[in-house]
Amino acid sequence: MFVGDRGLGIGSRVKGFQKYGGRWKPQKNSLYSSVLITNEHNTSQTCLYCFRKIFHPLLITEKEGERKVKRRNGVFQCINKECPSVKTARNTNSRDTLSSLAIGLAGLSRLLLGTTFPTFNPRRNVNDVENFKKHAGNFLNKKSA
């Protein structure tokens, strides 16, 4: 089980409300399965098909002759024309589903390759990108025994 690290803020305040977090939830889950805490950086802002930034779609409504533009916060939409999800008309995704899949993908790459995707690394540099490519290539070319 992969758990994001952003929900572990103990005693921090979010918009005036107390944030109840801590290590109790991963510890509770670790009684029944293995738990790996992963970095959540950019997991809710990245398209998992092209690894580019995604946006909230806008909804234009007209009421009593007046147009209003509303942002849909529960979903994300990729607008990269080269993205496979855009080409197949499946470019709108639920926020929670996308984030949980991205956390799982980041955790799985960390577990299998020993490094995370450069997109999800908060301190990314050129060496990290090359290191990821090297580890991914070695993993793909590894022969099973």
C-alpha positions in Angstrom: 0.0 0.0 0.0 1.4 3.4 -0.9 0.5 6.4 1.3 1.2 10.0 0.4 3.3 12.1 2.8 1.4 15.3 2.7 -1.4 14.1 5.0 1.1 13.7 7.9 1.1 17.3 9.1 0.8 17.1 12.9 -0.6 20.3 14.5 -0.5 22.3 11.3 -3.5 24.5 10.4 -5.2 24.5 7.0 -7.6 27.4 6.3 -8.1 27.9 10.0 -9.0 24.3 10.7 -6.8 21.9 12.7 -5.3 19.2 10.5 -5.5 15.9 12.1 -2.7 13.8 10.7 0.3 11.9 11.9 1.8 8.5 11.5 -1.1 6.6 13.1 -2.9 5.8 9.9 0.1 4.3 8.1 1.0 2.4 11.3 -2.6 1.1 11.5 -2.6 0.0 7.9 0.8 -1.7 8.3 -0.7 -4.2 10.7 -2.4 -5.8 7.7 -0.2 -5.0 4.7 3.1 -3.4 3.8 3.0 0.4 3.7 5.4 2.7 1.8 5.1 6.4 2.3 5.7 8.3 -1.0 6.2 11.9 -1.9 3.0 13.6 -3.2 4.7 16.4 -5.0 2.8 17.3 -8.2 0.7 14.1 -8.1 -2.6 15.9 -8.4 -1.3 18.3 -11.1 0.3 16.0 -13.6 -1.2 14.0 -16.5 -0.2 10.4 -16.1 -0.2 9.8 -19.9 2.1 12.6 -21.0 3.5 14.0 -17.6 2.5 17.5 -18.4 0.5 20.0 -16.2 -3.2 19.6 -16.2 -5.9 22.2 -15.5 -9.4 22.5 -14.0 -12.0 22.7 -16.8 -14.2 25.8 -17.0 -17.9 25.7 -17.2 -19.7 28.7 -18.8 -23.3 29.1 -17.6 -25.8 31.6 -18.8 -28.5 32.6 -16.3 -30.9 35.5 -16.9 -28.8 36.8 -19.8 -25.6 36.9 -17.7 -22.7 34.6 -18.4 -20.7 33.1 -15.5 -17.5 31.2 -15.7 -17.1 28.5 -13.0 -14.1 26.3 -12.4 -14.8 22.6 -11.8 -12.5 21.7 -8.9 -13.4 18.0 -8.7 -11.9 17.1 -12.1 -8.7 17.7 -14.1 -8.3 18.0 -17.8 -5.2 17.6 -20.0 -4.9 20.0 -22.9 -1.8 18.7 -24.5 -2.7 17.8 -28.1 0.0 15.1 -28.3 -1.3 13.3 -25.2 -2.8 9.8 -25.8 -5.7 10.7 -23.4 -6.6 13.7 -25.5 -6.4 11.8 -28.8 -8.8 9.1 -27.4 -11.2 11.8 -25.9 -10.5 10.6 -22.4 -8.7 13.7 -21.1 -11.0 14.5 -18.2 -10.2 12.6 -14.9 -11.5 12.7 -11.4 -9.2 14.5 -8.9 -9.1 11.8 -6.3 -8.7 8.9 -8.8 -5.9 10.7 -10.6 -4.1 11.6 -7.4 -4.3 8.1 -6.0 -3.1 6.6 -9.2 -0.2 9.1 -9.4 0.8 8.3 -5.8 0.8 4.6 -6.6 2.9 5.2 -9.7 5.4 7.3 -7.8 5.6 4.7 -5.0 6.0 1.8 -7.5 8.8 3.5 -9.3 10.5 4.3 -6.0 10.1 0.6 -5.0 11.2 -1.0 -8.2 13.8 1.5 -9.6 15.1 3.1 -6.4 14.2 6.5 -7.8 11.0 8.4 -8.5 9.7 9.9 -11.7 11.4 13.3 -12.3 8.0 14.9 -12.6 7.2 14.0 -9.0 10.5 15.1 -7.6 10.4 18.5 -5.8 14.2 19.0 -6.2 14.5 17.8 -9.8 17.7 18.5 -11.8 19.3 17.1 -15.0 21.2 14.4 -13.0 17.9 13.1 -11.6 16.4 12.8 -15.1 19.4 10.9 -16.4 19.5 8.7 -13.3 15.9 7.8 -13.8 16.4 7.0 -17.4 19.4 4.8 -16.5 17.5 2.9 -13.8 14.4 2.4 -15.9 16.5 1.1 -18.8 18.3 -1.3 -16.5 15.0 -2.5 -15.1 13.5 -3.1 -18.6 16.6 -4.9 -19.9 17.0 -7.1 -16.8 16.5 -10.8 -17.7 14.3 -12.8 -15.4 15.9 -15.8 -13.8 
